[in-house]
């Protein structure tokens, strides 16, 4: 069941078996995914735009004379700090209202980003502000995704999460270009102000959302129980496998195009993002009707195939095919995996489960990027991308057999 503020529009589903048991299905279906979804979508777009603008932050560090090696240490330290804080953050999400977490963390994040304007040299203050911003960014993303999973009506949850995920794709596409314009017009101070304003816009919209708190029928056991829950283990495995392939594209495509002299990183991710967004919109109701295991397996095989295509890309046609197939697979698999986490985790542990889910993308970056980089330096891009493609194919097979075995034993639904 859900604890909510008493607002005129905030009544939700009242039916057997739903965690939402306070009032009317008719009122909930004022929109396709729930009455608050349009405002939630807008808040997520602004939050993601705030984050996307900060992809230009390494340029600020470079102007201060910070080396690329130090960039890596700074980002790795932020990822490691966020991972260390995951159990505590999962507990907060389980026990507190998600909206309260979004409001508190969103205000802090805007303050830390604005405080970057006071820095003019590399040092402890800059390190601390950026570290706090990155940790809050990861926490805000997890909290917003968890709120979305709570708020979207159960029978359309996978479809709703697919549409909700477009917020990140739109923001990534727009944030890079908008950031260039802002920096050229008003420098990095203008970038920090724009990022903070976008974050505060999201914060203001979050205030208008209903105050949800999922109260599960089963008691909360804790973060590590969610981590080791038997029917979630295959989901953790395939998410980690997928994220290794994802980080390979996002980390090495720019240097790949320079080495092969084919296409451009902007062209690749433009095609990738458009196809991913179109896939999510075209999937519609089928996301909640197709059995999830074969859908995940097919998408992972497709993502592995996109890496294999990229490995062989010597001309524009194969290069664009790799981008399109990768976007197609990404568009399908991410909402299905996040929905699987929501469906399998205890309602009282949903915050911890979503915290684990999003942490897998940070974990993959910590070890897959050095591994792929080493394969590129020691052999070639063809070997590195092919190895990751084969890894995804093998990872998909392991997931399918593992999950099917659990289903046959009754530990998980097909």
N, C-alpha and C positions, 0 to 999 in steps of 0.2 A: 504494500500500500504506500501511498505518498502523502507526506505532510506538505501543505501548501499555505501560502498566504491566502486570505479570503479576499479575492478580487472578483468582479462581476463575471469575468470571462474565463476563470481558471478552473472550472469544474472539468473533471475528466472521466474516462471510461468507468462504467459500473457494470461489470460482468464477471461471471465466475472464472476463476483461474487467472485473472489479470492482476498485476501488482498495483494497478490504478483502480481503486474501488470507491470512488466518491460520488460521481453523478453521471452524466448523460453522454452516450455515444454521439448523439446528434450534434451536441454543442462542440465536441471534440473534432468532428469532421467538418467544421467551418472551413478548414483548409485540409488539403490532402494528408498532411502528416501531423496535424494538430494545430490549434489556433495560434500558438506562439511561434510557429516555424518561420514565417517571414521575418520577424524581428530577430530570431535566433540566427538565421542565415545572414542577415545584414551585420549583426554583431560579429559573427565569425569572419566575414569578409574584411571588416575593418581591423580586427585583431590580426589576421593573417597579413594584411597590407602593412601594418606596423612592423611585423617581423620581416616581411619581404624587403622593405626599404633598407633594413640593416644588413642586407647581403653586401652592401657597399662599404661596410665598416673596415674591412681590410685595407681599402684605399686610404682611409684616414690614418690607420696605423703606419702604412707605407710612407705617408707624408711626414710622420713623426720620426722616421728613420728606423722603424721596427723591421727586422728581417723576416723573410718568409718562414724560416725555421721557428722563430718565436710565435708567428701566427699559429703554426701547428700545435705548439705547446699550449698556447692560450685556449684554443678550441678543444683540445684534448682534455685539458684540466677542467673546463666547463662541463664536458660530457661525463668525465669521471665523477665530478662533484654531484651532478644531477643523478647519476646512477646510485651513488652512495645515499642520497636523500630519498630515493624511490620508496623504500618501505614506510618511512615517516609520511611522505606525501600521500601514499595509498591509504594509510590509516586516516589521515585528515579527510580525504575524499569520501571514505566509507562512513565516517562519523559526523561530518558537517554537511550543511547544505552546499551543493555545488555552486549555486549562485553566490553565496557568501565568499567562497574561495575565489571565484572569478573577480568579484568586486575588490577584494583585499589585494590579490596579486596583481590585478590590472592597474590599480592606482600606484602601487609600488613600482611596477615596471615603467610606467610613464615618468615617474619621478627620477628613476635611475638613468633613463635615456636622456632626459633634459639635463641632468647633472653632468653628462659627458661634455656639454658645452663649456664647462669650467676647466676642462683639461687642456693642456697645451704641450705636454711632454709625456713621454713614456715613463710610467712609474707605478707605485703601489695604488694610488687613487684610481687611475685608469684601469688597472688590472681588476681591482675590487668591483668597480662599477660594471664593467663588461661581464665579469663572472656572475654577478647578481642578475644582470639582465638576461643572460643565457639560461640560467637556472629557472628564472621566472617564466621565460618564454616556453621552455619545455613543460613546466607545470601548467601554464595557461592553456597550451594546446591539449594536454591530457584532460584538464578540467572541462574545456569546451566540448571535446569529443564525448566525454562521459555524460555531460548535460544533454547533448544531442541524443545519445542512446536512451536516456531516461525519458525525454520529452516526446520522441517520435512514437506514434501509435504502434503497438506491437506487431500487428499483422502487416504493416508496411515498413518495418524497421530497416531491413536491408536496403530496400529501395530508397528510403529516406536518408540513410547514411551515405548511399551513393551520391544522391543529389547534394547532401550537406558537404561532402568531400570536394565538390567543385569549387568551394570557397578558396581552398588552398591553391588549386590550379589557376584560378583567375588571378589571385593575388601575386603568385610567382610570375605570371606572364606580364602583369601590369607594373609590379613593384620595381623590377629591374630598369625598365624604360623610364618610369616616373622618377626614380632615384637619380638617373643621369641628368634629367632636366633640372631637378631641384639643385643638385650639386653645381651644375654649370651656372645657375642663376644666383644662388645664395650660399654656396659652399656647404661644408659638412654641418655647420650650425643649423642651416636650413633643413638638412636631412634629419637631424636629431629632433628638431621641432615638429617636422611633418610626421615622423614616426610616433612621437608622443601624442600629437593631436589625433592621429588615427586610433591609437590605443585608448585615448579618452573618449572618442566617439563610440568605440565598442563598449567601454565601461558604462557610458550613459544608456546605451540600449539594453545592456544586461540588467540595469535597474528596473526596466519595464517587464522583464520576464517573470513568470511565476516562480515562487520559491519551492523548488522540488527537493524532496529527500526520500530516497527509496528505502523503505523499511521491509526487509526480507522476512519471509516466514522462518527461515533457518537462521540461527545466530551466526554472527561474524566470528570466524576462527582466527583470521590474521593474514598478513601479506604472504608469508611463506607457505601457508596452507593453500592459498590460491595459486601460488607458483607451482606447487607439486600436485595439484588436483589432477587425477588420472586422465579425465577426458579433455583437459586443456593442454596436456603435454604435446600431443600432435599438432595443435594449433600454434603453440610456441615454436615448435620445430620448423613448421612450414613458413611462419612469419619471419623467422630468422633467415631461412634460406632465401626467401623472396627479397628481404632487405639487403642481403649481400649482393644480389644481382642489381638491385636498385642503386646501391651506393657505387657499384662499378660504373654504371652509366653516368651518374651525377658527378662523380669525382674525376673521371678520366676521358669523357667525351671531348672536352675542349682541347686537351693535348693530343688526342687521337686524330682530330681533324687537321691539326697542324702537322702531324707526322705523315698522314696519308694524303694531305692536300685534296680532300674531298669534302664538299659541303661546308657547313659551319655549325658551331654549337647552337647558335640561335635558331638556325633552320631545323636542326634535329629536335630540340626541345619544343619548338613551335608546333611541329607535326605531332610529336609525342603528346603534348598537352591537349591539343585540339581533339585528337583521336580518343584520348582518355576521357575527356569531358563528354564527347559525343556518345561514347560507349555507356557511360553512366546514365545519360538521359535516355538512350535508346533501350536500355535494359528494362526500364519500367517495372511493372508488376512481376516480371519473370524472375527478378532477383529473389523474391519471397516464395516462388513456386517451384523453381528448379532445385533438386537436391544439391546441397552445398558441396559435398565431397567431390563429385565429378566436375562441378564448376571450378572449384579451386584447383583440382588436378589439371584440367584443361588450360586454365590461365597460367599456371606455373610452367607447364610444357611450352606454351606460347612464349613466355618470357625467356625461357632458356633458348628457344629457337631464335628470338630476337638478338640475343648475345652472340649466338653462332653466326647469324647473318652479319652482324657488325664486324665480327672477326674477319670475314671474307670480303668486306666492302672495299672495293677498289674504285667503284664508280658511284654516281649519284643515285641510280635506281635502287641498288642494293642497300645503300645508306638510308634512303628514305623508307624502304621496306622494313629495315630494322627498327626505325623510329616508330612507324605505324603499328607494327606487331607488338612492340614494347608498350606503346600507349594503350592499345587494345587490351592487353593482359593486365596492365596496371589498373585501368578503368574498371575491370571486372573484379579483380581479386581483393583489393583493399577493403571495399565495403563488406564483402562476404566474410573476410577474416575478422573484421571488427564486430560484425554481427554475431559470428560464431562465439566470440569471447563473451558477448553480452548474454547470449542464450545459455551458455554452459556454466558461466560463473554464478555463484550464489548472488542474489540481489543485494544482500548485505555486504558482499565483498566486491561489488562491481567497480568501485573506485580503485581498489588494489589491482584487480584484474586488468583494467584499462591502463593503469600505470605500468604494469609489467609489459603489456602489449606494446605501448609506445617506446618503452626502454629498449626493446629489441632492435630498433633502428639505430639507436646510439651504440649499442654493443657491436652490431655488425660493422659500423664505421670504424670502431677501434681496432678490429683485427682484419677485416676484409680489405680495407684500403692499403695497409702496408703489404699484405700478401699479393694483391693484384699489382701494386706498384713494383714489387720485387720480381714478379713474373715478367712484367714489361721490360724492366731493366736487364734481367738475365736472359730473356728470350726475345719476345716480341709482343706487339698488341694482339696479333692473331692467336698466339698461344694463351695469353692471359684471358682474353674474352672467351675463347673456346673452352678453357678450363672452367670458367664460371658458368658457361652455358651447360656444360656436362654436369656440373655440381647441382644446378637447379633441376635438371632432369632426374638425377638420382635422388635429390631431396624430395621431389614430388612423388616418386615411387615409394620411398620410405614412408612418407605421410599417408599415402593411400592405403598401403598394407597395414600400417599401425592403426589408423583410424577405423578401418574396416574390421580389424580384429577386435578392437574395443566395442564396436557396434554389435558384433556377433556375440560378444559376451554380455551384452546388455548394459555396458558402462556408458555408452553414448548413443544417441539417436542417429540414424543414417541421414 
